Amino acid sequence: MIVAVDGPAASGKGTIARSLARHFGLPHLDTGLLYRAVALNVLRLELDPAKEADAVAASGFDEHLLTDPALREDKVGQTASIVSAHPLVRSALLQRQRRFAQQPGGAVLDGRDIGTVIAPDADAKLFVKATAPVRAQRRHVELAARGEVVSYDRVLADIRARDTRDATRATAPLAIPADAAVLDTTMLTIEAAVARAVALVEGQARGR
């Protein structure tokens, strides 16, 4: 079974996807880490994330980079949002994601274009969303827990900027797949959101 989980930054899609993977006994891929790896490479090589050629040059990273704690830094996340808008970067990472999705037994993948581009024939699709202020509050708490001092207003501005870039990029923009179940986590606890996600996936899988 292939499960596609899409949604904007800090909507809860990563937590939900990991929980779904545990519940159904499937491997999980946070595709955002791939773009963060490119971003981290760009920063360490002192390249320009706004230049497509520079971002593509940083796309051939080793697998071990996906475990680097620096991937979770706020600056890396902001840079990832920039490099992920480049069509050639998305193309460079496309097959890696599709191979993961198509492995025997299936998988759970979360990102921005899983249900629309990476696995359009997924057995179940979720689009996880929440209001921008709530997502900014979640990200602000997460950053503070890691010792990163960033104002809430800056985090909110960054969230909104990412939303705009994700929704307006020419290649694989963030969009709700026509056959996806929409899960709004704004007012839900983590436990309630996960329970609802499990029910939605089971319902979609039964309907196929």
Disulfide bonds with the S-S distance in Angstrom:
none
